[in-house]
Structure formats: structure tokens, C-alpha cells
Amino acid sequence: MKKAQKVLVRNMSPAAQTLHDEGIPFETLDFVYEKSRNFDTLAKNLAAEVKRQAEGCDLCYCVEGGVFEDRAASLLKGAAVIEGVSKSASAAALAGLTGGYQAVSAYDLADKKLTLPLVVYDLDNELLAGDVKLLLCEKFGDEAPACYIEEEKAEKLPLFEIDRRSEYSPRSALVVYDLPLLEKKRFDFEDFLAILRRLRAPDGCPWDRVQTHESIRINAIEEAYELVDAIDLGDPDKMCEEAGDVLMQSLFHTLIEEEKGDFTVTDMLSEVCEKLITRHTHVFGADKAKSAESALSVWDKNKMAEKHQKTYSDAVNDVPACFPALLRAQKIAKRMEKGGWDPATFENFETKFKEEYGELKEAVRSGDKKAIGEELGDVLFCAVELGRAVGEDCEMALLDAAKKLQKRYTCYEELVRADGKDPTLLSREEKEMYYRRAKHEHS
């Protein structure tokens, strides 16, 4: 620094006082702070000012702490670097943190994948401290053990108290300690995997250890239906619980395969992420989509290419056989239409239904069980086509109708029994009267 023709200091800080003590003349770049709108702009403006003043002279740019903790310094390419003790290392030492840790500037926190233990430096103002608290408390919990660092002082406190200081400075920092799994109040994806792996371990849960894909396959269907039920109820708490159960089923099957060496959790996540990118070429590529319909068209085109489906029949035959019959029928019909089959229309339904219903009547008269089953299937498929024609999901429409009927019949029986009557011994007129009353109450 004494040999340099010019010395610049990022801002006037306690560390800059040492230059005074050594008799080294310097200039500060505090004025750059005043003309910068945000931290990203500040870093670029500082780098630009340093480059401007370095033209034609041997310049030394000084920052407090580690050089590469300063974002402006990291933008200066080709400069000789003399590293100092980083702010994060100093904070970690004061907090008694040993071993590895993640160090992040408070200004970069929102853009990082955060892990514990964590050191947050540049905690230099109250507003920023409040933002940091909200972000970290959401991820690690309000009571997560932390340590607030100011100059050479270290104060241990729960995470939610970090924005209750009277003053902050460029030397303010925060350390958040790691916790054993069973002491945590907030968990992340890695914790989830650790728990499932522990359950499947040789000394884990006897029930979880013996499960196979086949033994728990129905659980995935049950949990998915429970999530749908929570959505229908509009219950956020239940949705949260059931979404977790669906994710657990997916990860459990993945871990079984991981143990066999067929694929890993990372393989599974990589495949689904790649699929989302390659199918959304209207977002991540050159395709264009200005509506939901055009976006779906792009998705279908990319899906067929990805699955090496050369014909529309390939797509039709790719509908999973385990789908409920109504859902499967609607998916098959939808894919047939994409392959040139006539679209379902409301106007054509009556003619087609009469035709299929007539064939069913003939089969019933003949007493041919096989023919009756075939013709009944055709009549039901007509209903599927009607659902497509009016733009409704047949599976959900039938489920909703079943739920409505349950409520109406429950009310119907309550009304009948309230009058001291037996529901199984009513006349046709009485049944219709009570049902009309029940329908009125549950329209």
C-alpha cells in the first residue's frame, strides 16, 4: 500500500483508521454509496470507479475483511489480490464455530441455498437485519440457536431476536448453529431424506424395512385421493399434511430403488427438472405461447418427442392402465382428438346416445351378458364424450355427484326417521316427497 501511487478505501470504517496510523494517504468511495440505488448497483458502481481511477496509475483498492467477500472486488479481473482475514472467519471464531460452515453476505442471502451452520456478514443496518430474520426464521425456525457478532463481542440469542439491536455496522454478523435432527423445529428436504433413510436402515423401523413397491403401491393412490379431498374441502392445513404424505410416498419408492442401485433421489429430481425445462420451451426456449391452450400444445408436442412417440396411437396407448376407468376413457378420447378424431360436441351427443342406448336395449332383450357389458361400456363412453363436449372433467363431476347424493340421502333418511317411519317401507309417493325435501335442503 505504501508503494502504490493511489490508495482507495471502499468506505470509511474502523479498519481504515489503521491507514491513518501508518501515515498512508487514501481516499474513500463513500460518495459511490450515495448514488447507488441498491446493493447490486453499488457493486457495479464501485468496480467502475476503481477501474476509472486505476487508468494510468498503480492503484491499491482496500476492503475490510476477505477480498472476495466484497462483490465489487470480485468484479475486478486481473488485479493482484492480497487476502486478509475474512469477516465470516472472524465471526465464526468469535462464535466458537469449528469445522465447515456456509458464509453469505446479508445482501445475497435471498439468492442462496442455505445450509447450517451459517455465517451471515455485512449485517449493517436495521432494515436488512429485519429481512434476514424473516428469511432465516422461515427456514430454520424462530428459536434456532444463533450468535450476534458486533466488533469483538459475541452474544448468543434465539434467531428471532437478531433485529432488536440499537445499532448495526459493517462489522455486524450473525452465526446460526446447526442442531441435531431430533432437536430441530423446522426441517428441510435433506432432513426428510435423512428420516426416511433412518427408517429403512438395518436398525430402523421393522415395518418400513420390509416394505416393497408392491406392498405399498396402493398407498400412493390413497394419499393422492386424500390430497384431492383436502383441496375440495378448501382446507389449507389438511392440504399441507396430505401434500407431505404424497411426497413421502414418492420418496419412499425412490429410496427403495436407490438401495437396489437402480436410480437415486438426485436422478429422480434431475429427470423431473429436465422434463419441466424441455417441455416448457415456450418459457426456456424459442417456442411462443400466449395462452393456456397454446402452452398445452407446446407441452404435448415436446412430450411426444421426449417419449419417442412417432404416432398418435403411441400416445393413446400410453395412457396408464391403472387409471380409474372414467379418467382413462377421457384421456384416451382427448388424445384421439389430437390425432384427428372428431371432437366431441354437445349437438352430436343426443344422436349418438340414442344409438348406443338402443343397442344396449337390444342386448338386454337378448340376455347376452357379454353383449350387455360391451353396450353398457359404449353408453358410459357417450357420457365421457358429453363431458369433453362441455369442457368438464368427468371423474371430478361424478365424484361431486356422488358426494351430493350422499348428503341428500343422509338428509332424506333423517327426515323419514324424524316422522317415525322406516325408509325401507315407504310408498313411491312418500319416497318422492321426502327426496324433494332433502334435495331442497341440499340443492
N, C-alpha and C positions, 0 to 999 in steps of 0.2 A: 504493500500500500504506500510505503514511503517513496518507492521508486516511480510510482505512477505519476503521469502528468496531471491527471484529474481523478478525484475520488467522488463517487456519488453514493449516497445512502438512501435506501428506499423511503424511510420516514424517520423522523426524529424520535428515537426510542432510548431507553436506558443504555442499550448496547452502544449507541452512537457516542455516548459520553466518553467511552474509552479512547476514541479518536482524539477528542479534546485533550485528554490526559497525556497522549503520546505526541501531541503537537502536530497532528496530521490535519491539514486543511481539507474540508469536504463541503459538498452541497447536498441538500436534501431534495427529494422528489415529492414532498408533501403537496405541492401545487397540482400534481397529476391526480391525486385523490379527489380534489375539488371539482375537476372537470369530467370525472368518470361516473357514468350512470349506475353501473353495477360492478360486481367483482370480476366478471369475465372481461368487461370493457377495461377495467383498471389494469388487469394483467397485460392486455394488448397495448394499452397506452404507455405503461411503464417500459415495456420492451422496446416500443418505438422510440421513446425519449432517450433511452440508454443508447440505442443504435445511432440516433441523430447526434448525440453529444460525443460518441466514440469516433466519429469520422475525423480522420487525420490526427488522432492523438492516442496515446496509450492510457486507456481508462480502466479504472477499477470500480466495479459495481458491488456494493456491500449490502447483504441482507442479514437479518437476525435469524439465528438457527441454522438448520441444514439448507444448503443451496437449493436442492431440488424440492424442498417444501415450499419454495417461493415460485408461484406459477409464472411470474414474469421471467425469472431466471431460466426456467425450463424452456422458454421460447427463444432464448438467445443461443443460436447454434455456433459452434466453432470457438467458443470462448474457453480459456483456461479456467478450470474450476479448482478452488481450494476449499475443501469441505470443512465445515465446523460441526460442533455438537448440535444435533437436531433438536428442535423444540419438543418433538414427540419422545425422543430418547430421554431427554431431561425430565419430562413429565412422568414417563414410565418409571424412572429411577426414584423420583420423589414419592410415587405412589406405591413403591415396593413391588413393582411388576417385574417378574423374571420370565425368561423364555420368550417365545414368539408372541407377537401381537399385531393388530392391524392399526396403521396410523393414517388418519384422514383429516384434511383441513375442514373446519366447520363450514366453510363456504362450498365444499364439494360433497358434503355428506349425502344430500338427496340423490346424487347420481351414482352412488356406490353400493355394491353388495356388502352389507355389513356383517362382520363376524366378531365374536368375543374371544379374548379380551380386546378392547378397543381403546385407542388413544385419539382424542379429538383436540387438535390445536387450532390456533387463530380464533379462539372464542372471545372476540374483542369488543362485543357490545351487547347490551341487554336484549335488544330485539332478536339478534342472532341466537342468543342463548335460549330464548323462548322457543324459537323454531326448532333448535336442536333438541330441546327437551321433548316437544311434542312428537318429533320423529322417532326418537330413541325410546320413549315410553311406549309408543305404539308397538314397537318391535320387541323390546326386551322387558317391558312391564314397569309400572311406576316405582316399585320397591327394589328394582335391581340395584345391587351394591355399586357405588361409584365413589370417585375421589376427585374433588375440585382442587386444581393447582393454580396458585397465584404467586408469581415470583418464586420464592424458595419455600412457600408454605403449602402444605397438603392437608385437606380436610375431607375425611370420609363422611359420606351422606347418601341417602337414597336418591335415586336418579331424578325424581320429580322436584327436588329442591335446587337444581342447578341454576335456575334463572332467578334466584332470590338474593343475588349479590347486590351490593350498593354500587360497585364499580367493576369494570372489566378493562383489560388491557391486551396488547398484542401477545403478552406472555401468559394469558389465561388459557388453561387447558382442562380437559376432562378425561378421566380414565374410568371406563366401565369394566368391571371384573367379570370373568366367566364364573358360572355356577355349575355344580354337579347336576346331572339330569333331574334327579328326584327333588331338588330344591328349587327348580325353576317354576315360575308362574306363567311365563309366556314361552311358547315353543315355536320352532320353525320347521321347515321341510326336513332338514338334516336330523333334527330331534325325532321327527315322525319315523324316519327310516331306522334310526337307532333303536327305537322302541320295538318296531316290528322285527328287526333282526335279532334283538334280545329274546323276543318271544319264540322265534324259530331256532334259537341256539340249542345245543345239546342239553344245557342245564336250564332251558327256558320253560315255557308252558307245555305240559304234556299234550294238551288238546291241540294247540297251534302247531306243534312239531309234526303231528301225524296227518295234518290236512294236505289234500292234493287238489289239483284243479277240479277234478270230478266231484270230490266230496263237498266243495263249497260253491260250485258253479251257480246253483240256484240263488245263493245269497246275493250275487251281483244283480240279479233281476229284482229280488225283493227290495234291496236297498234303493235301486233306481225308482221303483214304484213309490217307495216311501218319500223320496225326494219330490216326485211329481205331486204326491198328495200334499206335502208341505207347501208347494208352490200354489196349488189350488186353494189351500186354506189361507194363503197370503200371510203366513206366519214366519217372519224373519228368523226367529230363534230356532224354530224347527228346521227351516231351510239350512241354517248354519250347521246344525247337528247332522242332518241327513246328507248334505254335500260332503262332509267329512267321512261319513260311512261309505259313500260311493268311492271316494278317493282311496280309502283304506282297502276296499276290495281290489281295485286296480293295482295298487302297490303290492298287495299280498300275492297276487298271481305273478307279478313281475319278479318278486323275490324268490318264489319257487323256481322260476326259470334261471334266475341268477345263480342259485345254488347248484343247478344242473350244468351251468356253464354255457347255456344257450344264448342268453342276452342279459344285459344289466339294466339297472334303472337309468343310467346315462344313455344307453342305447335307445330305450323307450322314449325318453324325453327328447333325444336328438331327432328321432323319427317323427314325432308329432310336431316338433318345431319346424323341421324341414318341410313337412307337409303343409303347415299353415303358410309358410313363405311361398312355396312353389304353386300352391293353389290360389293364392291371392296375388296373382300377377298384376291385377289392377291396382294394387297397393304397393307391392315391392318390385314390380316390373313395368313392362311397356304397355300392357293392355289398359283399356279405358272402361270404366263403368260408372254411369251417372245415376243409376237406380238400383234398388234391391234386386230387381229381375235381371238386369244386365250383369250384376255381380254374380248372381247364381249361375248364369250362363257361362261366365268365365270359369267359375269353380268346376262346373260339370265337364267342361272341355279339358281342363287341366287334370281332373280326376281320371277321366278315361285314358288320357295319355300316360299318367302315372301308373295306372293298373294294367297298362298294355292291352286295353280293351279296343280291339280293332273294329268291332261291330256293335250295334246297339243291343243285339241279342246277348253279347257278353255282359253288358250292364244289367239287362233284365235278369239274367241267370245268376248275377252276383248278389241279389237281394238275400240276406241271411235267412236260412230255412227255419231258424229258431224264433223268428219274429212272431208275435200274435197274428192269427190268420187275417184279421181285418187290416192291420197295419201293413202286413206283407202284400196283400192284394192291392192296396192303394199305391204302394211303392212300385210294384210291378206295372200297374196301369200307367203311372206317371212316367216311367222310363220307356214304356212302349210308345207313349205320345211323343217323347223326344225323338224317337226313331221313326216318326212319320205316321203312327197310328192316329186315327181320327180323334180329335179332342172330345172330351165329354161335354155335352150341352144339356141344359135343362129342358129344352124343347124336345129333344130326342128321347128323353127318359121314359115318358108315358108309353110311347110305341114299343120301345124295347122291353119295358117291364111287362106289358100285356102279353107280349110274345113269349117271354120266359115263364110268366105265371101260367099261361095256357099249357105250356109243355109240362110244367110241374103237375097241373091238374090231371093231365093225361097219364103221367107216371103213377100218380096216386091211385087212379082208377084201375090201372093195370096191376097194382100191387107189387111191382118190381122194385125191391129195396135198393138195388144198385142205381137204377134209373132215378128213383126218388132223390137219393143223395146227390147225384150229379145235377139234377134240375134245381134242387134247393140251393146248391152252390151257385148256379147261374143267377138265380133270383137275388141272392145275397150280393153277388158281384154287381148286379144292377144298382143296388143301394150304394155300393162303393163308388160307382161311376156318378151317381147323383151327388154324392159328397164332393167329388172332384169338380163337378159342374158348378156347384155353388161356392166352391173355394173353401170348404171346411175340412178339418181333419176328422175322418170317420172314427178312428179309435177314440179320440177325446170326446166326440159327440155322443158315442154310445156309452162311454163311461159316465158322462154327465147325465145322460138319460137314466142310467141305472141308479145313480145316486139320488136323482129326483124321485124315481119310483120308490126307492127305499123310504124316503121321507114321507111320501104320500101314503104308502101302505101303513107305516107306523102310526100316522095320524088317523087313518081310516080305522085301524083296529082299536085305537084308544077311544074314538067316538062310538064305535059299536059297543065296546065293553062298558063305557060310561052309561049306556042305556040298558045295561044288564042283559045284553044279547050275546049269543055265540056266533063268531064270524063265519063258522062253517055251516050254519043253519039258516042263513038269510035267503030271502027270495031274490030274484033278479032285480025287481024294482027297488028293494031295500039296498042291495049292493050298489046300484047306480046312484041312489040318493046319498048314501054315506061317502061314496067316492067323489061325488061332486063337491060335497062339503070339504073333504080333505084336499081336493085339488084347489079349491078356493083359498084355503089357508096356506098352501104351498104351491102357488102358481109359478 
